[in-house]
Amino acid sequence: MDGSSDTALKESSPDGWMHREAATPPQQDPTAAAQEDGNAAAVAPRGAPGELEEHSSCPSRVWGAQPGLLFQGEKQSCHPISLSWALGYNSSLPVHSMEDGMLLYACAHTAVIHDVRGSRQYHLQGHANAISCLCVSEDRRWVATADQGPDPLIIVWDAFSGIPVRTIFDSHAGSGVCAIAISRDAKCLVTISAGTVQRVCMWRWTYPDESPVCDVELSPEFGCQDFVIFNPQNSYEFVSNSKTQVIFYLWGDAGLQYSTPPLTKQTFGSAVGHLTQSAFHFNATQALTGTSAGKVVVWDVERKWGPAEGRLRGVKATKLVPLQEESLTVLVVLESCIVTGDVRGQVKFYNGQLQLLACFDHSGTSPIRSISFSKAPPDPPGSSSTIIQPFTARNFILSTSDATVLRVATDGADFEKVMEEAKQAVMAIACHPQQAWLAMGSHCGLLKVWDYQQPQLLTSRIFPSAGIQCLSYDPAGSFLAAGFTDGSVLVLDAISLLSCCEVLRFSHGPITHIRFSHDSKYLATADEKQAVTVYKRVLQNERRCWEHLAGLHSHYKPIRSILFGIQLDGSEPRLLSLGEDRQLIEYDLSSSSKDQLVVLHRHRVEQDAVPLCLAWYPQFSTESFILTANSCYKMKLYNATTKMCRKTLLGPTYGSPLEKMQILPESAAQPQKHYLAYITKDKVGLQILPVDGNPHKSSAFICHPDGASDLAVSYDGRYIFTAGGSDRSVLKWEVNLNALEAAASLGGEDLVPFYRLLEGGQDGEFFRELEDYFYYVQLCNQGIDTLETRQVSAYIPLEEIPFVMRAMGFYPSEEEIEEMMNEVKFSEYVDSGEQVTKINLGDFIKLYINHRPAFGLSMKTIRQAFQVLGYDNGNGDKVIDRGDLLMLLQCRGEHMMEGELALYLSALLGRRPTGGRSDLDVRDPSDAAASMEEEIPEEITAERFTAGILGLSIAEPEKRAVK
């Protein structure tokens, strides 16, 4: 066999084809029906999808689906947030023509069926990872999508009803799918994994089997096989290719065979170029492969085919036909012609002998990514599908590498631009404060303004010199400020997008944040060089514009947020910035002058966690607060004047902490209710305010699996918009606050949600132990040995909180203790003017839930500390020297005195009986030091420190087995 390898194969035949044992073919299941629930792994009948049999007294929605049904009726959602519209698409994947004027494409983790003429979209949602490949059946009835990432899925959808009829789990665990194809009869799927060692799987998706019919692993020497297609005349054959190798496959009862015929420069004596796409010739004896050198490789395929098994006697490259100088990017075979697309945007039609029939060219078209023809008309009565019809070009859809989609009408060679989207990351979005307008900017310099109610494009502008990094409308909606990757700032007219003043170039790094003050008097920016720059409005030639006031490198780590507010005792603006250096800085704008930005206050807001975002908290009382969210899933309320931490609350815990947040505008129907919109790394969510740590008051949904870059809220609070950064998309989400409130009500009232967060709940051992400690503290305060009648109370003194916390397994730092004490002490001060001196069990449980680590103690955290502080010993373990550990405990952080350290270590090592709380005895530190040398090894590992010294039994996190 020419150029073939026998790696990891069961047997090899002398005909040059590789064989692998196949699973036992499943018996025919004529009663298998498509299940309507999209969350289940439903199956469709084995028969041809177009020949579904109704066998139930309750008719299936799939069975009754017809073309055009998809957009009938109004979509209703019971979720707090539901996807309403998708802007942009993944331009690295093909765009398919479902009907004339209806497209199918991938947008992040969603497949979109877009009726362009009717301005309607239907979203096929089911993937948790970004869609990596998709295909559609010849009759446009069935759509198959697949993804890459954790827990990859393959989903087959009914395009007439939008229902997922089959979900295949764990198809390529650990890698996902990089290529997929569906046979002409729509009964079979072939998938190729994305791993280094690729696995090719053949699926009869209409069967209920969870494993492929047959599969084979490919050697890495074949390159990444990222394209695959079936033989339209024989569903048992398919071909795939990488940039360097074409592989032909045949499957049947004997398993999955493949052949790798050689193709090098020496094969034809001339350069072949990189391989792009392959297809089977309509003459049934040849196959074709396009190359980057503008040539087509012709393969001769010799067959011997039987009902039970097939054999291909050989596949050989027989011709290398030079069609043009430009690289071929697409190759498609229709009923009677061969179609190519190239890097110049040309589409050419050839006959079976590769003689040119027609050429469609449009100036300015970028390299073609895909060509999809409109649905083939049905064969006339009495005609045979095997007869080659004369050349008649159908209308087709082009997608290009620069994210442009064109519709081509072949009767007049008209090129109609259907979509033109961002070809690089979309990093910035902003909503107009009074109109239903959305501005979106990308790194390719494209700025677009959409009417999101219609939806339709209002205006656009391209900035070729730099990418757009952030956007902000002024409060009146007259101006749109844009920050660019080259550090420049432009203030544009909100309608025409024309510049209102000269380019402002006062930053030395890409602009990351940009904001107007409430009166538009000031414009502030933050950049990647940790500098805050302020611009002031002036009048020039009776036109409003902004000039540079001052700048300051106020942070030493990345700035996470800048925020304008209003002075509590007036109407003057105030400006704050928050950085990863844990500094919340307020600037004195009134005292600032040219090139002199004055800092009013610096306040460290975190001890260990990293603050990530900042917002003004709605006014629920006479006290004003600033709301922050940090990397440990906590939300904190700081007094807007003193910056004292007044509350720490458990925030949403959906896989990653909050990255950005924004308060929804007040609703005229419910002026007393407030809500918070937020994004995490990959999700968008809503939170009911005031925040109290109740997890049922929050809800989140996956928006951009590869990372959300920005968040915006419509002026009326009805919609939330998210930008996907690298996935080049913006998603519009409809808000349903009634559904959010209903979900919170179902979670229980008062303390019920908090009881559920305790191990074992209200009836568990943990809760009973907490009650015991609560009453034990009361006994201690009344005297253990007293003979007087005891007064049982529901409260314990405020100063006992830290000891009960530690008894329950939460070990707060001294700063955390101070914040807890202040939280309780001043909880009623604004209303009553008095400090609280005691706490009841219910409030203590809330305090415990909100302050303890969101996911408990973990060895991962301790090992990270040892990675930073320790060194590698001779055994390759990360260790800390005993002397270094004692020095760190006495000199760094919340350090301890030598005697105090000796006392605590003696208790931990069991050298003295523990006395309870603060009644520890005092002993000679020198004796304690000698004792510690005996008990503590010279080199301490993370495990020894945790279990041997601290006495903690921390379970290792469970690792999911990869099948």
ZAMARGU-4260 file (C-alpha; in steps of 0.2 Angstrom, whole numbers, plus 5000, padded with zeros to 4 digits):
<rodrens>
0) 5000/5000/5000 | 5007/5017/4995 | 5012/5028/5009 | 5001/5020/5022 | 5004/5016/5040
5) 4998/5002/5050 | 4999/5010/5067 | 4986/5004/5080 | 4977/4994/5067 | 4969/4977/5070
10) 4973/4970/5053 | 4980/4975/5036 | 4974/4969/5019 | 4984/4966/5004 | 4974/4978/4994
15) 4982/4993/5003 | 4968/4998/5015 | 4968/4998/5034 | 4955/4989/5043 | 4949/4990/5061
20) 4936/4979/5070 | 4919/4987/5071 | 4906/4986/5084 | 4892/4974/5081 | 4880/4983/5070
25) 4864/4987/5080 | 4848/4980/5075 | 4836/4990/5066 | 4825/5000/5077 | 4810/5006/5067
30) 4800/5012/5083 | 4814/5025/5089 | 4806/5042/5089 | 4813/5059/5091 | 4811/5066/5109
35) 4806/5084/5111 | 4816/5088/5127 | 4831/5097/5121 | 4840/5092/5138 | 4839/5074/5134
40) 4849/5063/5123 | 4835/5060/5111 | 4835/5048/5096 | 4827/5049/5079 | 4821/5034/5069
45) 4833/5024/5060 | 4824/5027/5043 | 4828/5041/5033 | 4825/5057/5042 | 4813/5063/5029
50) 4802/5047/5031 | 4798/5048/5050 | 4784/5037/5055 | 4771/5043/5068 | 4768/5029/5080
55) 4762/5038/5096 | 4744/5044/5100 | 4753/5061/5105 | 4760/5068/5088 | 4778/5073/5089
60) 4783/5091/5086 | 4797/5084/5075 | 4785/5073/5065 | 4773/5088/5062 | 4787/5100/5058
65) 4786/5109/5041 | 4797/5122/5032 | 4793/5139/5039 | 4787/5132/5056 | 4802/5139/5065
70) 4797/5157/5066 | 4778/5154/5068 | 4772/5160/5085 | 4780/5171/5098 | 4795/5165/5108
75) 4791/5165/5127 | 4804/5161/5140 | 4803/5157/5158 | 4821/5161/5162 | 4827/5177/5170
80) 4838/5180/5155 | 4835/5174/5137 | 4845/5176/5121 | 4835/5188/5110 | 4848/5192/5096
85) 4865/5188/5090 | 4877/5201/5082 | 4892/5194/5073 | 4897/5176/5069 | 4912/5165/5069
90) 4920/5169/5052 | 4932/5154/5053 | 4917/5142/5051 | 4906/5141/5035 | 4890/5150/5033
95) 4876/5138/5026 | 4861/5143/5015 | 4846/5135/5022 | 4834/5143/5010 | 4835/5158/4999
100) 4837/5172/5011 | 4839/5161/5027 | 4857/5158/5034 | 4864/5146/5046 | 4880/5150/5056
105) 4889/5149/5072 | 4890/5163/5085 | 4900/5158/5101 | 4891/5143/5108 | 4875/5145/5098
110) 4870/5140/5080 | 4859/5154/5073 | 4846/5152/5059 | 4844/5169/5052 | 4830/5175/5041
115) 4838/5190/5034 | 4823/5197/5024 | 4811/5195/5039 | 4824/5201/5052 | 4821/5186/5063
120) 4833/5174/5071 | 4831/5157/5079 | 4844/5151/5091 | 4849/5133/5093 | 4856/5133/5111
125) 4863/5118/5119 | 4882/5119/5119 | 4892/5125/5134 | 4908/5127/5124 | 4910/5137/5108
130) 4904/5128/5092 | 4920/5122/5083 | 4911/5114/5068 | 4894/5112/5060 | 4886/5104/5045
135) 4869/5103/5037 | 4860/5089/5027 | 4857/5090/5009 | 4838/5093/5011 | 4842/5107/5024
140) 4831/5097/5037 | 4845/5092/5049 | 4859/5102/5057 | 4873/5095/5066 | 4884/5105/5078
145) 4899/5100/5089 | 4911/5109/5101 | 4928/5108/5109 | 4932/5110/5127 | 4927/5101/5143
150) 4912/5089/5141 | 4911/5091/5122 | 4894/5088/5114 | 4888/5083/5096 | 4870/5089/5094
155) 4858/5085/5079 | 4844/5097/5077 | 4828/5097/5067 | 4830/5114/5057 | 4811/5114/5054
160) 4806/5115/5072 | 4822/5120/5081 | 4822/5104/5092 | 4837/5094/5096 | 4833/5076/5092
165) 4850/5068/5097 | 4864/5073/5109 | 4880/5063/5109 | 4890/5065/5125 | 4908/5061/5128
170) 4911/5058/5109 | 4929/5064/5110 | 4932/5067/5128 | 4946/5079/5132 | 4948/5086/5115
175) 4931/5089/5106 | 4928/5089/5088 | 4937/5099/5074 | 4928/5092/5059 | 4910/5085/5056
180) 4900/5080/5040 | 4883/5072/5037 | 4879/5060/5023 | 4868/5064/5009 | 4854/5053/5015
185) 4857/5061/5033 | 4858/5044/5042 | 4876/5045/5046 | 4889/5057/5054 | 4907/5057/5054
190) 4917/5067/5067 | 4936/5070/5069 | 4943/5074/5086 | 4954/5089/5089 | 4968/5080/5099
195) 4986/5077/5094 | 4981/5059/5090 | 4965/5062/5081 | 4951/5049/5082 | 4939/5047/5067
200) 4922/5041/5072 | 4907/5035/5062 | 4890/5038/5070 | 4873/5031/5065 | 4864/5045/5074
205) 4847/5038/5071 | 4851/5024/5082 | 4851/5025/5101 | 4869/5019/5103 | 4881/5029/5114
210) 4896/5023/5105 | 4901/5025/5087 | 4898/5011/5074 | 4917/5011/5071 | 4932/5022/5074
215) 4950/5023/5070 | 4965/5033/5077 | 4976/5043/5065 | 4995/5045/5067 | 5000/5063/5070
220) 5012/5062/5055 | 4996/5065/5044 | 4994/5082/5051 | 4978/5090/5058 | 4964/5083/5048
225) 4952/5098/5049 | 4941/5095/5034 | 4930/5080/5030 | 4916/5076/5018 | 4905/5061/5012
230) 4904/5054/4995 | 4887/5060/4990 | 4884/5045/4980 | 4890/5032/4993 | 4887/5035/5012
235) 4900/5022/5016 | 4914/5033/5009 | 4922/5049/5015 | 4938/5059/5013 | 4947/5071/5025
240) 4963/5081/5023 | 4975/5091/5032 | 4987/5104/5024 | 4999/5090/5019 | 4989/5073/5018
245) 4973/5067/5010 | 4965/5052/5018 | 4951/5041/5010 | 4940/5031/5021 | 4928/5016/5019
250) 4917/5009/5032 | 4906/4994/5034 | 4904/4977/5043 | 4923/4975/5042 | 4925/4991/5051
255) 4933/5008/5046 | 4947/5007/5034 | 4958/5021/5027 | 4971/5024/5014 | 4984/5038/5014
260) 4991/5039/4996 | 5007/5049/4994 | 5007/5066/4987 | 5023/5076/4987 | 5032/5088/4975
265) 5041/5073/4968 | 5024/5065/4963 | 5021/5077/4948 | 5038/5086/4948 | 5031/5102/4953
270) 5025/5111/4969 | 5008/5106/4975 | 5006/5118/4989 | 4996/5116/5005 | 4980/5106/5003
275) 4964/5115/5007 | 4948/5105/5003 | 4943/5089/4995 | 4927/5082/4987 | 4921/5067/4977
280) 4919/5070/4958 | 4901/5067/4952 | 4908/5054/4939 | 4910/5042/4954 | 4927/5037/4949
285) 4938/5052/4955 | 4941/5063/4969 | 4948/5081/4969 | 4958/5091/4981 | 4961/5110/4980
290) 4978/5118/4985 | 4986/5134/4990 | 4996/5134/4973 | 4980/5136/4963 | 4980/5118/4958
295) 4968/5104/4959 | 4974/5086/4963 | 4964/5073/4953 | 4963/5056/4962 | 4958/5040/4953
300) 4948/5028/4964 | 4946/5010/4959 | 4932/5001/4968 | 4925/4984/4971 | 4908/4986/4980
305) 4897/4973/4988 | 4881/4973/4999 | 4891/4967/5014 | 4908/4975/5012 | 4918/4986/5001
310) 4935/4987/4995 | 4944/5001/4986 | 4958/4993/4976 | 4968/5009/4976 | 4968/5027/4977
315) 4981/5037/4967 | 4985/5054/4962 | 4985/5055/4943 | 4984/5073/4939 | 4989/5090/4945
320) 4979/5103/4936 | 4984/5121/4937 | 4969/5131/4937 | 4975/5148/4942 | 4989/5157/4951
325) 4979/5162/4966 | 4977/5150/4981 | 4961/5140/4981 | 4952/5141/4997 | 4935/5132/4994
330) 4931/5117/4982 | 4913/5111/4980 | 4906/5098/4969 | 4888/5100/4963 | 4877/5089/4952
335) 4886/5093/4936 | 4900/5105/4939 | 4915/5109/4951 | 4915/5126/4960 | 4931/5134/4967
340) 4933/5149/4978 | 4950/5158/4980 | 4959/5171/4990 | 4954/5185/4978 | 4936/5182/4981
345) 4932/5174/4964 | 4920/5160/4962 | 4923/5149/4946 | 4913/5135/4939 | 4921/5121/4929
350) 4914/5105/4920 | 4920/5088/4924 | 4936/5090/4914 | 4940/5106/4924 | 4936/5117/4909
355) 4930/5134/4915 | 4911/5137/4913 | 4908/5153/4922 | 4917/5166/4934 | 4909/5177/4947
360) 4920/5191/4953 | 4916/5206/4964 | 4929/5219/4968 | 4935/5221/4985 | 4930/5203/4991
365) 4942/5195/5003 | 4947/5177/5003 | 4932/5165/5002 | 4929/5155/5017 | 4914/5145/5011
370) 4902/5143/4997 | 4884/5137/5000 | 4871/5135/4987 | 4853/5137/4989 | 4842/5121/4991
375) 4842/5110/4975 | 4825/5110/4967 | 4816/5093/4967 | 4819/5082/4953 | 4805/5082/4940
380) 4794/5066/4939 | 4802/5052/4930 | 4819/5059/4930 | 4834/5049/4937 | 4845/5057/4950
385) 4860/5048/4942 | 4859/5057/4926 | 4871/5072/4925 | 4861/5088/4922 | 4867/5102/4911
390) 4876/5117/4920 | 4863/5128/4929 | 4870/5138/4943 | 4859/5141/4958 | 4860/5156/4969
395) 4873/5154/4983 | 4880/5162/4999 | 4898/5167/5001 | 4907/5170/5017 | 4924/5178/5018
400) 4939/5178/5030 | 4935/5196/5035 | 4918/5191/5041 | 4907/5197/5026 | 4893/5187/5020
405) 4887/5190/5002 | 4872/5183/4992 | 4875/5180/4974 | 4861/5179/4961 | 4868/5169/4947
410) 4855/5175/4934 | 4862/5193/4935 | 4879/5190/4944 | 4873/5202/4957 | 4883/5203/4974
415) 4872/5208/4988 | 4880/5211/5005 | 4870/5202/5018 | 4881/5204/5033 | 4897/5213/5037
420) 4904/5210/5055 | 4920/5213/5065 | 4934/5202/5059 | 4944/5204/5075 | 4940/5204/5094
425) 4925/5214/5099 | 4930/5222/5115 | 4919/5237/5118 | 4900/5240/5119 | 4889/5255/5125
430) 4871/5258/5126 | 4864/5275/5122 | 4856/5283/5138 | 4839/5288/5129 | 4838/5278/5113
435) 4838/5260/5108 | 4855/5261/5101 | 4870/5250/5104 | 4888/5255/5099 | 4900/5241/5097
440) 4919/5243/5093 | 4932/5230/5088 | 4951/5228/5087 | 4949/5230/5068 | 4944/5248/5070
445) 4926/5245/5065 | 4913/5255/5075 | 4895/5251/5072 | 4879/5258/5080 | 4864/5247/5080
450) 4845/5250/5083 | 4843/5235/5094 | 4824/5236/5093 | 4822/5234/5074 | 4836/5227/5073
455) 4846/5237/5060 | 4862/5245/5057 | 4861/5264/5059 | 4879/5270/5055 | 4897/5264/5055
460) 4914/5270/5054 | 4931/5262/5052 | 4947/5268/5061 | 4961/5260/5051 | 4975/5265/5062
465) 4970/5257/5079 | 4958/5245/5087 | 4944/5251/5098 | 4946/5245/5116 | 4932/5254/5126
470) 4916/5265/5123 | 4905/5277/5133 | 4891/5288/5129 | 4889/5305/5139 | 4874/5305/5150
475) 4864/5317/5138 | 4868/5305/5123 | 4875/5318/5112 | 4893/5311/5112 | 4902/5295/5111
480) 4919/5293/5118 | 4931/5279/5111 | 4947/5273/5118 | 4959/5265/5107 | 4973/5252/5108
485) 4986/5265/5103 | 4982/5276/5119 | 4972/5289/5109 | 4955/5295/5114 | 4941/5302/5102
490) 4925/5311/5106 | 4912/5308/5092 | 4895/5314/5088 | 4883/5301/5094 | 4873/5301/5077
495) 4886/5304/5063 | 4901/5297/5072 | 4911/5312/5066 | 4925/5319/5077 | 4920/5333/5088
500) 4938/5338/5093 | 4956/5334/5090 | 4962/5317/5094 | 4968/5316/5112 | 4984/5307/5114
505) 4990/5308/5132 | 4991/5290/5137 | 5006/5279/5134 | 4996/5262/5133 | 4980/5255/5127
510) 4964/5263/5135 | 4955/5251/5145 | 4941/5261/5153 | 4933/5278/5148 | 4919/5287/5157
515) 4910/5304/5157 | 4904/5313/5173 | 4886/5315/5176 | 4886/5333/5169 | 4898/5329/5155
520) 4910/5341/5162 | 4924/5328/5164 | 4930/5313/5154 | 4941/5301/5163 | 4951/5286/5156
525) 4962/5272/5163 | 4975/5263/5153 | 4986/5248/5153 | 5001/5258/5161 | 4990/5260/5177
530) 4987/5278/5174 | 4971/5288/5176 | 4969/5303/5164 | 4956/5317/5166 | 4950/5328/5152
535) 4939/5344/5155 | 4926/5351/5144 | 4929/5368/5136 | 4921/5379/5123 | 4931/5381/5106
540) 4923/5391/5092 | 4906/5389/5101 | 4908/5370/5101 | 4910/5359/5116 | 4926/5349/5116
545) 4937/5341/5129 | 4955/5346/5133 | 4968/5337/5144 | 4968/5342/5162 | 4980/5330/5171
550) 4985/5312/5172 | 4993/5301/5186 | 5001/5284/5188 | 4990/5281/5203 | 4991/5262/5203
555) 5005/5249/5202 | 4994/5235/5196 | 4981/5235/5182 | 4966/5246/5185 | 4950/5237/5185
560) 4937/5251/5186 | 4935/5270/5185 | 4919/5277/5192 | 4911/5295/5192 | 4899/5300/5206
565) 4891/5315/5213 | 4897/5323/5230 | 4884/5320/5244 | 4884/5338/5249 | 4882/5345/5232
570) 4882/5342/5213 | 4900/5342/5209 | 4907/5326/5202 | 4918/5314/5211 | 4930/5301/5203
575) 4936/5285/5210 | 4947/5271/5203 | 4950/5253/5208 | 4965/5243/5205 | 4972/5225/5207
580) 4984/5233/5219 | 4969/5233/5231 | 4968/5252/5231 | 4952/5262/5230 | 4957/5280/5226
585) 4947/5295/5226 | 4953/5311/5216 | 4950/5329/5221 | 4944/5336/5204 | 4940/5353/5211
590) 4958/5355/5217 | 4966/5348/5202 | 4974/5359/5190 | 4983/5358/5173 | 4995/5343/5174
595) 4991/5341/5192 | 4978/5327/5197 | 4976/5328/5216 | 4972/5312/5226 | 4959/5315/5240
600) 4960/5298/5248 | 4969/5281/5246 | 4960/5266/5254 | 4966/5248/5254 | 4950/5238/5252
605) 4956/5220/5252 | 4969/5210/5262 | 4970/5194/5252 | 4957/5195/5238 | 4959/5205/5222
610) 4945/5218/5219 | 4938/5216/5201 | 4924/5229/5199 | 4915/5244/5206 | 4898/5252/5206
615) 4887/5264/5216 | 4875/5255/5227 | 4857/5260/5226 | 4850/5271/5240 | 4841/5259/5252
620) 4844/5269/5267 | 4851/5286/5272 | 4869/5279/5271 | 4877/5279/5254 | 4888/5264/5249
625) 4900/5259/5236 | 4899/5241/5230 | 4914/5230/5225 | 4916/5212/5220 | 4932/5202/5222
630) 4941/5187/5216 | 4935/5177/5231 | 4917/5178/5226 | 4913/5191/5239 | 4904/5207/5237
635) 4908/5221/5249 | 4899/5237/5254 | 4910/5252/5259 | 4903/5268/5266 | 4904/5281/5252
640) 4912/5294/5263 | 4923/5285/5276 | 4927/5270/5265 | 4924/5258/5280 | 4919/5241/5275
645) 4901/5239/5281 | 4896/5223/5274 | 4904/5207/5267 | 4892/5196/5257 | 4893/5180/5247
650) 4891/5184/5229 | 4886/5174/5214 | 4897/5158/5213 | 4895/5152/5195 | 4913/5145/5191
655) 4922/5162/5191 | 4920/5178/5200 | 4912/5194/5194 | 4922/5204/5181 | 4910/5218/5178
660) 4894/5224/5185 | 4881/5237/5182 | 4865/5243/5191 | 4849/5241/5180 | 4839/5258/5178
665) 4824/5259/5189 | 4808/5253/5182 | 4793/5265/5182 | 4782/5250/5187 | 4793/5245/5202
670) 4803/5260/5207 | 4807/5253/5224 | 4816/5237/5217 | 4834/5237/5211 | 4844/5224/5201
675) 4862/5221/5196 | 4868/5214/5180 | 4885/5206/5179 | 4897/5196/5169 | 4909/5183/5175
680) 4923/5175/5164 | 4910/5167/5153 | 4892/5170/5160 | 4880/5184/5161 | 4869/5186/5176
685) 4856/5195/5186 | 4856/5199/5205 | 4842/5205/5216 | 4846/5219/5227 | 4849/5222/5241
690) 4863/5209/5241 | 4862/5198/5257 | 4871/5182/5252 | 4855/5172/5247 | 4861/5162/5231
695) 4843/5160/5225 | 4842/5179/5222 | 4855/5177/5207 | 4854/5168/5191 | 4867/5167/5177
700) 4869/5159/5160 | 4883/5155/5148 | 4886/5169/5136 | 4903/5168/5129 | 4913/5152/5133
705) 4929/5159/5127 | 4927/5174/5138 | 4916/5189/5140 | 4924/5206/5137 | 4911/5219/5141
710) 4894/5222/5148 | 4880/5236/5144 | 4862/5238/5149 | 4849/5247/5139 | 4842/5263/5145
715) 4825/5255/5150 | 4833/5240/5159 | 4824/5228/5147 | 4840/5221/5139 | 4858/5216/5143
720) 4871/5216/5130 | 4888/5206/5131 | 4903/5207/5120 | 4913/5191/5117 | 4930/5198/5114
725) 4939/5184/5103 | 4923/5176/5097 | 4919/5193/5088 | 4901/5193/5093 | 4888/5203/5104
730) 4873/5195/5112 | 4857/5204/5116 | 4848/5196/5131 | 4830/5200/5136 | 4827/5202/5155
735) 4813/5194/5164 | 4813/5201/5181 | 4797/5191/5186 | 4805/5175/5183 | 4820/5180/5193
740) 4809/5185/5208 | 4799/5169/5206 | 4815/5159/5207 | 4820/5168/5223 | 4804/5165/5231
745) 4805/5146/5227 | 4822/5146/5236 | 4813/5150/5252 | 4812/5165/5264 | 4821/5172/5279
750) 4834/5159/5285 | 4829/5144/5274 | 4841/5148/5260 | 4855/5150/5272 | 4851/5134/5281
755) 4853/5125/5265 | 4871/5132/5263 | 4876/5123/5279 | 4883/5105/5278 | 4868/5094/5282
760) 4855/5109/5282 | 4845/5114/5298 | 4843/5095/5303 | 4862/5091/5301 | 4875/5088/5313
765) 4884/5104/5309 | 4869/5115/5314 | 4867/5106/5330 | 4886/5108/5334 | 4883/5127/5330
770) 4869/5128/5342 | 4879/5119/5356 | 4894/5131/5354 | 4881/5145/5354 | 4874/5140/5371
775) 4892/5135/5378 | 4897/5153/5375 | 4882/5158/5385 | 4887/5146/5399 | 4905/5153/5399
780) 4899/5171/5400 | 4888/5167/5415 | 4901/5156/5423 | 4904/5138/5421 | 4904/5134/5440
785) 4889/5146/5445 | 4875/5138/5455 | 4863/5152/5451 | 4848/5150/5439 | 4854/5152/5421
790) 4847/5164/5409 | 4845/5156/5392 | 4846/5169/5378 | 4845/5169/5359 | 4861/5180/5359
795) 4879/5180/5362 | 4891/5195/5366 | 4899/5203/5350 | 4916/5199/5356 | 4913/5180/5356
800) 4910/5180/5337 | 4928/5176/5332 | 4929/5161/5344 | 4913/5153/5338 | 4919/5156/5320
805) 4935/5147/5323 | 4926/5133/5332 | 4916/5130/5316 | 4931/5128/5306 | 4933/5146/5299
810) 4949/5155/5304 | 4948/5173/5300 | 4962/5185/5300 | 4963/5200/5312 | 4957/5212/5298
815) 4942/5200/5294 | 4938/5199/5312 | 4937/5218/5313 | 4926/5219/5298 | 4914/5206/5305
820) 4913/5216/5322 | 4911/5232/5313 | 4897/5225/5302 | 4887/5219/5317 | 4891/5234/5328
825) 4886/5247/5316 | 4872/5238/5308 | 4858/5249/5316 | 4869/5264/5320 | 4862/5275/5306
830) 4844/5272/5311 | 4845/5272/5330 | 4862/5280/5334 | 4867/5265/5345 | 4879/5251/5343
835) 4874/5233/5343 | 4883/5223/5356 | 4876/5206/5354 | 4871/5194/5340 | 4857/5180/5338
840) 4859/5163/5330 | 4851/5168/5314 | 4861/5183/5311 | 4877/5173/5316 | 4873/5160/5302
845) 4871/5174/5289 | 4888/5182/5295 | 4896/5165/5295 | 4890/5160/5277 | 4894/5177/5270
850) 4912/5178/5277 | 4918/5161/5276 | 4928/5156/5261 | 4915/5152/5247 | 4922/5135/5243
855) 4931/5131/5260 | 4949/5128/5263 | 4959/5118/5250 | 4976/5111/5248 | 4977/5120/5232
860) 4978/5137/5241 | 4991/5131/5253 | 5002/5124/5240 | 5001/5140/5230 | 5008/5149/5246
865) 5022/5136/5247 | 5026/5139/5228 | 5028/5157/5232 | 5037/5156/5248 | 5047/5140/5247
870) 5060/5131/5237 | 5064/5114/5230 | 5073/5102/5241 | 5083/5087/5235 | 5067/5076/5233
875) 5059/5089/5221 | 5046/5094/5234 | 5042/5112/5238 | 5047/5116/5256 | 5049/5130/5268
880) 5064/5131/5280 | 5059/5130/5298 | 5068/5146/5302 | 5061/5155/5287 | 5043/5150/5292
885) 5045/5156/5310 | 5053/5173/5304 | 5038/5175/5292 | 5025/5172/5305 | 5034/5185/5316
890) 5038/5198/5303 | 5026/5198/5289 | 5007/5201/5287 | 4998/5200/5304 | 5014/5195/5313
895) 5015/5188/5330 | 5026/5191/5345 | 5039/5178/5349 | 5030/5173/5365 | 5013/5173/5357
900) 5020/5162/5343 | 5028/5150/5355 | 5012/5148/5364 | 5001/5145/5349 | 5013/5132/5342
905) 5014/5123/5359 | 4995/5121/5359 | 4995/5115/5341 | 5009/5103/5344 | 5000/5096/5359
910) 5014/5102/5372 | 5001/5110/5383 | 4982/5108/5386 | 4972/5121/5377 | 4963/5133/5389
915) 4949/5138/5378 | 4950/5155/5371 | 4961/5169/5378 | 4966/5161/5394 | 4982/5154/5388
920) 4996/5153/5400 | 5013/5160/5398 | 5029/5150/5397 | 5047/5153/5394 | 5049/5156/5375
925) 5067/5148/5375 | 5059/5132/5382 | 5046/5133/5368 | 5059/5136/5355 | 5068/5120/5360
930) 5052/5110/5360 | 5048/5117/5342 | 5064/5111/5335 | 5060/5093/5341 | 5042/5093/5334
935) 5044/5104/5318 | 5056/5097/5304 | 5069/5108/5297 | 5060/5107/5280 | 5041/5109/5280
940) 5030/5103/5266 | 5013/5109/5262 | 5006/5093/5268 | 5016/5092/5284 | 5011/5110/5288
945) 4993/5107/5285 | 4990/5090/5294 | 5005/5089/5306 | 5006/5107/5312 | 4988/5114/5310
950) 4980/5098/5312 | 4968/5101/5297 | 4961/5087/5287 | 4958/5095/5270 | 4951/5083/5257
955) 4959/5084/5240 | 4947/5090/5227 | 4940/5076/5216 | 4947/5074/5199 | 4935/5069/5185
960) 4940/5054/5176 | 4943/5056/5158 | 4935/5042/5148
</rodrens>
